[in-house]
Amino acid sequence: MLRLLALILSIISVVTVFFSLNIAILILGTSLLLFGFNNLKIKNKSMGYTYLTSGAVFIIGSCIKVFY
């Protein structure tokens, strides 16, 4: 379920990049977080933490870009 939701968010992010880059990066970060939680759920810890870290970096970077 998480994988399907993350895949849908990734596709929406690709379409959104033509309209607003900040929103697309935020959606992509959210989908990376979902991929990370899904990998942790299936006991794939190394990939799970990689996805979680990159998703958090994308979201923090998007927030910093918007506010500064």
C-alpha positions in Angstrom: 0.0 0.0 0.0 2.8 2.4 0.9 4.7 1.5 -2.2 1.7 2.2 -4.4 1.0 5.6 -2.7 4.7 6.6 -3.1 4.6 5.6 -6.8 1.5 7.7 -7.4 3.1 10.7 -5.6 6.3 10.3 -7.7 4.2 10.4 -10.9 2.3 13.5 -9.6 5.7 15.1 -8.8 7.0 14.6 -12.3 3.8 16.3 -13.7 4.0 19.1 -11.1 7.6 20.0 -11.9 6.3 21.8 -15.0 4.2 24.1 -12.9 5.9 24.6 -9.5 9.4 23.3 -8.7 9.1 23.8 -5.0 5.9 21.8 -4.7 7.3 19.0 -6.9 10.4 18.7 -4.7 8.1 18.6 -1.6 6.0 15.8 -3.1 9.1 13.9 -4.2 10.5 14.1 -0.7 7.2 12.8 0.7 7.2 9.9 -1.7 10.8 9.1 -0.7 9.8 9.0 2.9 7.0 6.6 2.1 9.4 4.4 0.2 11.7 4.5 3.2 8.9 3.4 5.6 7.9 0.7 3.2 11.4 -0.7 3.1 11.7 -0.6 6.9 8.4 -2.5 7.1 9.8 -5.3 4.9 13.0 -5.4 7.0 15.3 -3.8 4.4 16.9 -1.4 6.8 19.8 0.0 4.7 17.6 1.0 1.8 14.9 2.2 4.2 17.2 4.6 6.0 18.7 5.8 2.7 15.2 6.7 1.4 14.2 8.3 4.8 17.4 10.4 4.8 17.1 11.6 1.2 13.4 12.3 1.7 14.1 14.4 4.8 16.9 16.3 3.0 14.6 17.0 0.1 11.8 18.3 2.4 14.2 20.4 4.5 15.9 21.8 1.4 12.5 22.7 -0.1 11.4 24.5 3.1 14.7 26.4 3.3 14.4 27.5 -0.4 10.8 28.7 0.2 11.5 30.7 3.4 14.9 32.2 2.4 
